[in-house]
Amino acid sequence: MKLLEHAVIAGMPVRNRILRSATWEALADAKGYMSEKQYRIYDQLAKNEVGLICTGYARVDKEDRPNAGMMGIYDDAFIPQYQELTRRVHAYGAKIMMQIAYGGTKTTFEREGRTIFSPSAVPERKTGTVGVAMSPADIQHLIGEYAQAAKRVRDSGFDAVEIHGGHSYLLNQFLSPYYNRRSDAYGGSPANRYRIVGDIIAAIRKAVGMHFPIWIKITCSDFFEGGLTFAESLDICRRLQQSGIDAIEVSGNIHGKAQQEIGLEWDGHVVRDGGYFLDYAKDIADAVSVPVYVTGGFKDPKQMETALKTSKLAGIGLCRPLLSEPDLVHRWIQGDLRPARCVHCSKCRTPEGNYCTVFAAIDAKKGAK
């Protein structure tokens, strides 16, 4: 299967085309340092033959905490723990990249007593949080934080860095005409709304050198009227290629309600069962020459194989299926091609960390035997 074959993606050899897409485990401490339980999660993914593992998002700014238990990469003090993480993952033959992010107003967590930045003073649609519109000086400072965070990622032994540019976090908001109401060089036209992303890529490239892979996760559509459209997202992907991005991961802004959106048409494409954003990602892959991955709703390896063979897509991302079955990729490689057992119920989030609550009791009984 092409899905399970070795490949070279953006100059990086990987043992298969499956990406463990960034998954917030909610297990880091208040400062963002990893727990031993997190190390064990990554050990399991690497041991069970995931090709490329992306960490849960790590904050580039100390004050930015959109969620509890979020990892950090805002200080050099994080480097030793991540060197241990990459050493352990590489020992099993996997590749690993870190996703770096500024969350902004997509949060209800600890909103008091800290500054939360946004492009404009527009409430986030889901959380209602209103941020402080960034000044040009704030923007330049954040660009520098991204660059220094990426350098720490490289120095920690990761194989690549991924910028989080989707899911209504800050960079997605800059790209979106709904959230970005600015009238300066960072707002208004599509080129201006893109500017902060292009500047971050340029700053990261200067910090990490020419050969360290820079990925980005983007939203194919905001999936609401007045938000970022697919046509605009396609234009953004062309700009990303011009900016020197090495690979693009395509997702979309329908968290928690994707199953209800299946079969509905947005921006001339249909949200698909077995790959919500597949049609969007195929068009993006046709429009750019850099590798394109797509994440969201996949669970059947045969459908994933068909998607790869009938498009220019480079690979497929999985998130919740690997929360439910860390050994899923190994199972497929061994010839058991049954779909993932994940039912996409979005019940993974708990106060004790994010895990599959549906099958936890069943797995515990098996482990006790």
CORRAJO-V313503 format. One record per pair of residues at least 6 apart in sequence whose C-alpha atoms are under 8 Angstrom apart, sorted by the first residue. I is the first residue (numbers start at 1). J is the second residue. D is the distance in whole Angstrom. If there is no record, write none. Layout:
i->I j->J d->D
i->I j->J d->D
This chain:
i->1 j->305 d->7
i->2 j->17 d->8
i->2 j->305 d->7
i->2 j->308 d->7
i->2 j->309 d->8
i->3 j->16 d->6
i->3 j->17 d->5
i->3 j->18 d->7
i->3 j->301 d->8
i->3 j->304 d->7
i->3 j->305 d->6
i->3 j->308 d->7
i->3 j->315 d->7
i->4 j->15 d->7
i->4 j->16 d->5
i->4 j->17 d->6
i->4 j->18 d->7
i->4 j->333 d->7
i->5 j->15 d->6
i->5 j->16 d->5
i->5 j->17 d->7
i->6 j->13 d->7
i->6 j->14 d->6
i->6 j->15 d->4
i->6 j->16 d->5
i->6 j->17 d->7
i->7 j->13 d->6
i->7 j->14 d->5
i->7 j->15 d->6
i->7 j->16 d->6
i->7 j->17 d->7
i->8 j->14 d->6
i->9 j->247 d->8
i->9 j->291 d->7
i->9 j->314 d->8
i->10 j->213 d->7
i->10 j->246 d->6
i->10 j->247 d->6
i->10 j->290 d->7
i->10 j->291 d->7
i->11 j->213 d->8
i->12 j->159 d->8
i->12 j->213 d->8
i->14 j->51 d->5
i->14 j->52 d->7
i->14 j->94 d->7
i->14 j->95 d->7
i->15 j->49 d->8
i->15 j->50 d->8
i->15 j->51 d->5
i->15 j->94 d->7
i->16 j->50 d->7
i->16 j->51 d->5
i->16 j->52 d->8
i->17 j->51 d->6
i->17 j->52 d->8
i->17 j->314 d->7
i->17 j->315 d->5
i->17 j->316 d->6
i->18 j->50 d->6
i->18 j->51 d->5
i->18 j->52 d->7
i->18 j->315 d->6
i->18 j->316 d->5
i->18 j->317 d->6
i->18 j->318 d->7
i->19 j->50 d->7
i->19 j->51 d->6
i->19 j->52 d->5
i->19 j->53 d->6
i->19 j->54 d->7
i->19 j->315 d->7
i->19 j->316 d->6
i->19 j->317 d->4
i->19 j->318 d->6
i->20 j->50 d->7
i->20 j->51 d->8
i->20 j->52 d->6
i->20 j->53 d->5
i->20 j->54 d->6
i->20 j->317 d->6
i->20 j->318 d->5
i->20 j->319 d->6
i->20 j->322 d->7
i->21 j->53 d->7
i->21 j->54 d->5
i->21 j->55 d->8
i->21 j->295 d->7
i->21 j->317 d->5
i->21 j->318 d->5
i->21 j->319 d->5
i->22 j->53 d->8
i->22 j->54 d->5
i->22 j->55 d->5
i->22 j->56 d->5
i->22 j->57 d->6
i->22 j->99 d->7
i->22 j->319 d->7
i->23 j->54 d->8
i->23 j->55 d->7
i->23 j->56 d->4
i->23 j->57 d->7
i->23 j->319 d->6
i->23 j->320 d->8
i->24 j->55 d->8
i->24 j->56 d->4
i->24 j->57 d->6
i->24 j->70 d->7
i->24 j->354 d->7
i->25 j->38 d->7
i->25 j->56 d->7
i->25 j->69 d->7
i->25 j->70 d->8
i->25 j->353 d->6
i->25 j->354 d->5
i->25 j->355 d->8
i->26 j->67 d->8
i->26 j->68 d->6
i->26 j->69 d->4
i->26 j->70 d->6
i->26 j->352 d->8
i->26 j->353 d->5
i->26 j->354 d->6
i->27 j->34 d->7
i->27 j->35 d->6
i->27 j->37 d->7
i->27 j->38 d->7
i->27 j->69 d->5
i->27 j->70 d->7
i->27 j->352 d->8
i->27 j->353 d->6
i->27 j->354 d->8
i->28 j->34 d->5
i->28 j->35 d->6
i->28 j->38 d->8
i->28 j->68 d->8
i->28 j->69 d->4
i->28 j->70 d->6
i->28 j->71 d->6
i->29 j->35 d->7
i->29 j->69 d->6
i->29 j->70 d->8
i->29 j->71 d->8
i->30 j->68 d->7
i->30 j->69 d->6
i->30 j->70 d->8
i->31 j->62 d->8
i->31 j->71 d->8
i->31 j->72 d->7
i->32 j->58 d->8
i->32 j->69 d->7
i->32 j->70 d->6
i->32 j->71 d->4
i->32 j->72 d->4
i->32 j->73 d->8
i->33 j->71 d->6
i->33 j->72 d->6
i->33 j->78 d->7
i->33 j->81 d->8
i->34 j->71 d->7
i->34 j->81 d->7
i->39 j->85 d->7
i->42 j->85 d->8
i->42 j->89 d->7
i->43 j->88 d->7
i->43 j->89 d->6
i->43 j->92 d->8
i->44 j->326 d->6
i->44 j->327 d->7
i->45 j->53 d->8
i->45 j->322 d->8
i->45 j->326 d->6
i->45 j->327 d->7
i->46 j->53 d->8
i->46 j->89 d->6
i->46 j->90 d->8
i->46 j->92 d->6
i->46 j->93 d->7
i->46 j->94 d->5
i->47 j->89 d->8
i->47 j->92 d->5
i->47 j->93 d->8
i->47 j->94 d->8
i->48 j->326 d->7
i->48 j->327 d->5
i->48 j->328 d->7
i->48 j->329 d->6
i->48 j->330 d->5
i->49 j->92 d->8
i->49 j->93 d->8
i->49 j->94 d->7
i->49 j->327 d->8
i->49 j->329 d->6
i->49 j->330 d->6
i->50 j->94 d->7
i->50 j->329 d->6
i->50 j->330 d->8
i->51 j->94 d->6
i->51 j->95 d->6
i->52 j->94 d->6
i->52 j->95 d->5
i->52 j->96 d->6
i->52 j->97 d->7
i->53 j->94 d->7
i->53 j->95 d->6
i->53 j->96 d->5
i->53 j->97 d->6
i->54 j->96 d->6
i->54 j->97 d->5
i->54 j->98 d->6
i->54 j->99 d->6
i->55 j->96 d->7
i->55 j->97 d->6
i->55 j->98 d->5
i->55 j->99 d->6
i->56 j->70 d->8
i->56 j->71 d->7
i->56 j->98 d->7
i->56 j->99 d->6
i->57 j->70 d->7
i->57 j->71 d->7
i->57 j->98 d->7
i->57 j->99 d->5
i->57 j->100 d->5
i->57 j->101 d->6
i->57 j->164 d->8
i->58 j->70 d->6
i->58 j->71 d->4
i->58 j->72 d->5
i->58 j->73 d->6
i->58 j->98 d->7
i->58 j->99 d->6
i->58 j->100 d->5
i->58 j->101 d->6
i->59 j->65 d->7
i->59 j->70 d->7
i->59 j->71 d->6
i->59 j->72 d->5
i->59 j->73 d->6
i->59 j->74 d->7
i->59 j->100 d->6
i->59 j->101 d->5
i->59 j->102 d->6
i->59 j->103 d->8
i->60 j->72 d->7
i->60 j->73 d->5
i->60 j->74 d->5
i->60 j->100 d->6
i->60 j->101 d->6
i->60 j->102 d->6
i->60 j->145 d->6
i->60 j->146 d->6
i->60 j->149 d->6
i->61 j->73 d->8
i->61 j->74 d->5
i->61 j->102 d->7
i->61 j->142 d->8
i->61 j->145 d->7
i->62 j->72 d->8
i->62 j->74 d->6
i->63 j->114 d->7
i->63 j->115 d->7
i->64 j->102 d->7
i->64 j->103 d->7
i->64 j->104 d->7
i->64 j->116 d->7
i->65 j->103 d->7
i->65 j->109 d->7
i->65 j->110 d->8
i->66 j->103 d->5
i->66 j->104 d->7
i->66 j->105 d->8
i->66 j->106 d->7
i->66 j->107 d->5
i->66 j->108 d->7
i->66 j->109 d->6
i->67 j->107 d->7
i->67 j->109 d->6
i->68 j->109 d->7
i->69 j->353 d->8
i->72 j->78 d->7
i->73 j->79 d->8
i->73 j->100 d->8
i->73 j->149 d->6
i->73 j->152 d->7
i->73 j->153 d->8
i->74 j->145 d->7
i->74 j->148 d->8
i->74 j->149 d->6
i->75 j->149 d->8
i->76 j->152 d->7
i->79 j->152 d->6
i->79 j->153 d->8
i->79 j->155 d->7
i->79 j->156 d->5
i->80 j->156 d->7
i->82 j->156 d->5
i->82 j->157 d->8
i->83 j->156 d->5
i->83 j->157 d->6
i->86 j->96 d->7
i->86 j->156 d->7
i->86 j->157 d->6
i->86 j->158 d->6
i->87 j->157 d->8
i->89 j->95 d->7
i->89 j->96 d->7
i->90 j->96 d->8
i->95 j->158 d->8
i->95 j->159 d->6
i->96 j->158 d->6
i->96 j->159 d->6
i->96 j->160 d->7
i->97 j->158 d->5
i->97 j->159 d->5
i->97 j->160 d->5
i->97 j->161 d->5
i->97 j->162 d->7
i->98 j->153 d->7
i->98 j->158 d->7
i->98 j->160 d->7
i->98 j->161 d->5
i->98 j->162 d->6
i->99 j->161 d->6
i->99 j->162 d->4
i->99 j->163 d->6
i->99 j->164 d->6
i->100 j->146 d->8
i->100 j->149 d->7
i->100 j->150 d->8
i->100 j->161 d->7
i->100 j->162 d->6
i->100 j->163 d->5
i->100 j->164 d->6
i->101 j->146 d->8
i->101 j->163 d->6
i->101 j->164 d->5
i->101 j->165 d->8
i->101 j->169 d->8
i->102 j->164 d->8
i->102 j->169 d->7
i->102 j->170 d->6
i->102 j->171 d->8
i->103 j->169 d->5
i->103 j->170 d->6
i->104 j->116 d->6
i->104 j->117 d->5
i->104 j->118 d->6
i->104 j->131 d->7
i->104 j->169 d->6
i->104 j->170 d->5
i->105 j->116 d->6
i->105 j->117 d->7
i->105 j->118 d->7
i->105 j->123 d->8
i->105 j->124 d->6
i->105 j->127 d->8
i->105 j->129 d->5
i->105 j->130 d->6
i->105 j->131 d->6
i->105 j->169 d->7
i->105 j->170 d->7
i->106 j->124 d->6
i->106 j->126 d->7
i->106 j->127 d->6
i->106 j->129 d->7
i->106 j->168 d->7
i->106 j->169 d->6
i->107 j->127 d->6
i->107 j->129 d->7
i->108 j->127 d->6
i->108 j->129 d->7
i->115 j->131 d->8
i->115 j->132 d->7
i->116 j->131 d->5
i->116 j->132 d->6
i->117 j->131 d->5
i->117 j->132 d->5
i->117 j->133 d->6
i->117 j->134 d->6
i->117 j->170 d->8
i->118 j->130 d->8
i->118 j->131 d->5
i->118 j->132 d->6
i->118 j->133 d->5
i->118 j->134 d->6
i->118 j->170 d->6
i->118 j->173 d->8
i->119 j->132 d->8
i->119 j->133 d->5
i->119 j->134 d->6
i->119 j->170 d->7
i->119 j->173 d->7
i->119 j->174 d->6
i->119 j->179 d->7
i->119 j->180 d->5
i->119 j->181 d->7
i->119 j->182 d->7
i->120 j->131 d->7
i->120 j->132 d->7
i->120 j->133 d->4
i->120 j->134 d->7
i->120 j->179 d->6
i->120 j->180 d->6
i->120 j->181 d->6
i->120 j->182 d->6
i->121 j->130 d->6
i->121 j->131 d->6
i->121 j->132 d->6
i->121 j->133 d->5
i->122 j->130 d->6
i->122 j->131 d->7
i->122 j->179 d->6
i->123 j->129 d->5
i->123 j->130 d->4
i->123 j->131 d->7
i->124 j->130 d->7
i->124 j->179 d->8
i->139 j->196 d->8
i->143 j->196 d->8
i->143 j->199 d->7
i->143 j->200 d->5
i->143 j->203 d->7
i->144 j->200 d->8
i->144 j->203 d->7
i->146 j->200 d->7
i->146 j->203 d->8
i->146 j->204 d->7
i->147 j->200 d->7
i->147 j->203 d->5
i->147 j->204 d->4
i->147 j->205 d->8
i->147 j->206 d->8
i->147 j->207 d->6
i->148 j->204 d->8
i->148 j->207 d->7
i->150 j->161 d->6
i->150 j->204 d->6
i->150 j->207 d->7
i->150 j->208 d->7
i->151 j->204 d->7
i->151 j->207 d->6
i->151 j->208 d->5
i->153 j->160 d->8
i->153 j->161 d->7
i->154 j->160 d->7
i->154 j->161 d->8
i->154 j->208 d->7
i->154 j->212 d->7
i->159 j->212 d->7
i->159 j->213 d->7
i->160 j->212 d->6
i->160 j->213 d->5
i->160 j->214 d->6
i->160 j->215 d->7
i->161 j->213 d->7
i->161 j->214 d->5
i->161 j->215 d->6
i->162 j->214 d->6
i->162 j->215 d->4
i->162 j->216 d->5
i->162 j->217 d->7
i->163 j->214 d->8
i->163 j->215 d->6
i->163 j->216 d->5
i->163 j->217 d->6
i->164 j->171 d->7
i->164 j->216 d->6
i->164 j->217 d->5
i->164 j->218 d->7
i->165 j->171 d->5
i->165 j->172 d->5
i->165 j->216 d->6
i->165 j->217 d->5
i->165 j->218 d->5
i->165 j->219 d->7
i->166 j->172 d->5
i->166 j->217 d->6
i->166 j->218 d->4
i->166 j->219 d->5
i->166 j->251 d->7
i->166 j->252 d->7
i->166 j->253 d->7
i->167 j->218 d->8
i->167 j->219 d->6
i->167 j->251 d->8
i->167 j->252 d->7
i->167 j->253 d->5
i->167 j->255 d->8
i->168 j->222 d->8
i->168 j->253 d->7
i->171 j->196 d->8
i->171 j->197 d->7
i->172 j->218 d->7
i->172 j->219 d->7
i->173 j->179 d->5
i->173 j->180 d->6
i->174 j->180 d->5
i->174 j->186 d->8
i->174 j->187 d->7
i->174 j->193 d->6
i->174 j->194 d->7
i->174 j->196 d->8
i->175 j->190 d->7
i->175 j->193 d->5
i->175 j->194 d->6
i->175 j->228 d->7
i->176 j->193 d->7
i->176 j->222 d->8
i->176 j->227 d->6
i->176 j->228 d->5
i->177 j->188 d->8
i->177 j->193 d->8
i->177 j->226 d->7
i->177 j->227 d->6
i->177 j->228 d->6
i->178 j->226 d->6
i->178 j->227 d->5
i->178 j->228 d->7
i->179 j->227 d->8
i->180 j->187 d->6
i->180 j->188 d->8
i->180 j->193 d->7
i->181 j->187 d->6
i->181 j->188 d->7
i->182 j->188 d->6
i->185 j->192 d->6
i->185 j->195 d->8
i->186 j->192 d->5
i->186 j->193 d->5
i->186 j->194 d->7
i->186 j->195 d->6
i->186 j->196 d->7
i->187 j->193 d->5
i->190 j->232 d->8
i->194 j->236 d->7
i->198 j->240 d->7
i->198 j->243 d->6
i->201 j->214 d->8
i->201 j->243 d->7
i->201 j->244 d->8
i->201 j->245 d->7
i->202 j->243 d->7
i->205 j->212 d->8
i->205 j->214 d->8
i->213 j->245 d->8
i->213 j->246 d->6
i->213 j->247 d->8
i->214 j->245 d->6
i->214 j->246 d->5
i->214 j->247 d->7
i->215 j->245 d->6
i->215 j->246 d->6
i->215 j->247 d->5
i->215 j->248 d->6
i->215 j->249 d->7
i->216 j->245 d->7
i->216 j->247 d->7
i->216 j->248 d->5
i->216 j->249 d->6
i->217 j->248 d->6
i->217 j->249 d->5
i->217 j->250 d->6
i->217 j->251 d->7
i->218 j->248 d->7
i->218 j->249 d->6
i->218 j->250 d->5
i->218 j->251 d->6
i->218 j->252 d->7
i->219 j->233 d->7
i->219 j->250 d->6
i->219 j->251 d->5
i->219 j->252 d->4
i->219 j->253 d->6
i->220 j->229 d->7
i->220 j->230 d->5
i->220 j->233 d->6
i->220 j->234 d->8
i->220 j->250 d->6
i->220 j->251 d->6
i->220 j->252 d->5
i->220 j->253 d->8
i->220 j->277 d->8
i->220 j->280 d->7
i->220 j->281 d->8
i->221 j->227 d->8
i->221 j->228 d->5
i->221 j->229 d->5
i->221 j->230 d->5
i->221 j->233 d->7
i->221 j->252 d->6
i->221 j->253 d->7
i->221 j->267 d->8
i->222 j->228 d->5
i->222 j->229 d->6
i->222 j->252 d->7
i->222 j->253 d->5
i->222 j->254 d->8
i->223 j->229 d->8
i->223 j->252 d->8
i->223 j->253 d->6
i->223 j->254 d->7
i->223 j->266 d->7
i->229 j->267 d->7
i->230 j->267 d->6
i->230 j->280 d->8
i->231 j->267 d->8
i->234 j->284 d->6
i->234 j->287 d->8
i->237 j->248 d->8
i->237 j->284 d->7
i->237 j->288 d->7
i->238 j->287 d->7
i->238 j->288 d->6
i->241 j->288 d->7
i->241 j->289 d->8
i->241 j->290 d->7
i->245 j->290 d->8
i->246 j->290 d->6
i->246 j->291 d->7
i->247 j->290 d->6
i->247 j->291 d->5
i->247 j->292 d->6
i->247 j->293 d->8
i->248 j->290 d->7
i->248 j->291 d->6
i->248 j->292 d->5
i->248 j->293 d->6
i->249 j->292 d->6
i->249 j->293 d->5
i->249 j->294 d->6
i->249 j->295 d->7
i->250 j->277 d->7
i->250 j->281 d->6
i->250 j->292 d->7
i->250 j->293 d->6
i->250 j->294 d->5
i->250 j->295 d->6
i->251 j->277 d->6
i->251 j->294 d->6
i->251 j->295 d->6
i->251 j->296 d->6
i->252 j->277 d->7
i->256 j->346 d->6
i->258 j->276 d->7
i->259 j->273 d->8
i->259 j->344 d->8
i->261 j->271 d->6
i->262 j->270 d->8
i->262 j->271 d->5
i->262 j->272 d->6
i->262 j->273 d->6
i->262 j->276 d->7
i->263 j->270 d->6
i->263 j->271 d->5
i->263 j->272 d->6
i->263 j->273 d->7
i->264 j->270 d->6
i->264 j->271 d->6
i->265 j->271 d->6
i->269 j->279 d->6
i->269 j->280 d->7
i->270 j->279 d->7
i->271 j->277 d->6
i->271 j->278 d->8
i->271 j->279 d->8
i->272 j->278 d->7
i->272 j->279 d->8
i->273 j->297 d->7
i->274 j->297 d->5
i->274 j->298 d->5
i->274 j->299 d->7
i->274 j->300 d->7
i->274 j->303 d->7
i->275 j->295 d->7
i->275 j->296 d->6
i->275 j->297 d->5
i->275 j->298 d->5
i->276 j->296 d->6
i->276 j->297 d->5
i->276 j->298 d->8
i->277 j->294 d->7
i->277 j->295 d->7
i->277 j->296 d->7
i->278 j->294 d->7
i->278 j->307 d->8
i->281 j->292 d->7
i->281 j->293 d->8
i->281 j->294 d->6
i->281 j->313 d->8
i->282 j->311 d->6
i->282 j->312 d->7
i->282 j->313 d->6
i->284 j->292 d->8
i->285 j->291 d->7
i->285 j->292 d->6
i->285 j->311 d->8
i->285 j->312 d->6
i->285 j->313 d->6
i->286 j->311 d->8
i->286 j->312 d->6
i->291 j->313 d->7
i->291 j->314 d->5
i->292 j->312 d->8
i->292 j->313 d->5
i->292 j->314 d->5
i->292 j->315 d->7
i->293 j->313 d->6
i->293 j->314 d->6
i->293 j->315 d->5
i->293 j->316 d->5
i->293 j->317 d->7
i->294 j->313 d->8
i->294 j->315 d->7
i->294 j->316 d->5
i->294 j->317 d->6
i->295 j->316 d->6
i->295 j->317 d->4
i->295 j->318 d->6
i->295 j->319 d->8
i->296 j->317 d->7
i->296 j->318 d->7
i->296 j->319 d->8
i->297 j->318 d->8
i->297 j->344 d->7
i->298 j->304 d->7
i->298 j->316 d->8
i->298 j->317 d->8
i->298 j->318 d->7
i->299 j->318 d->8
i->299 j->321 d->7
i->299 j->339 d->5
i->299 j->340 d->5
i->299 j->341 d->8
i->299 j->342 d->7
i->300 j->337 d->8
i->300 j->338 d->7
i->300 j->339 d->4
i->300 j->340 d->6
i->301 j->332 d->8
i->301 j->337 d->6
i->301 j->338 d->8
i->301 j->339 d->6
i->302 j->337 d->8
i->304 j->316 d->7
i->307 j->313 d->8
i->308 j->314 d->7
i->308 j->315 d->7
i->320 j->342 d->7
i->320 j->344 d->7
i->320 j->348 d->8
i->320 j->356 d->8
i->321 j->328 d->8
i->321 j->340 d->6
i->321 j->341 d->7
i->321 j->342 d->5
i->322 j->328 d->7
i->323 j->348 d->8
i->323 j->355 d->6
i->323 j->356 d->6
i->324 j->341 d->7
i->324 j->342 d->6
i->324 j->355 d->7
i->324 j->356 d->5
i->324 j->359 d->7
i->325 j->340 d->7
i->325 j->341 d->8
i->328 j->340 d->7
i->331 j->337 d->7
i->332 j->338 d->8
i->347 j->356 d->7
i->347 j->357 d->6
i->347 j->358 d->8
i->348 j->354 d->5
i->348 j->355 d->5
i->348 j->356 d->5
i->348 j->357 d->6
i->349 j->355 d->7
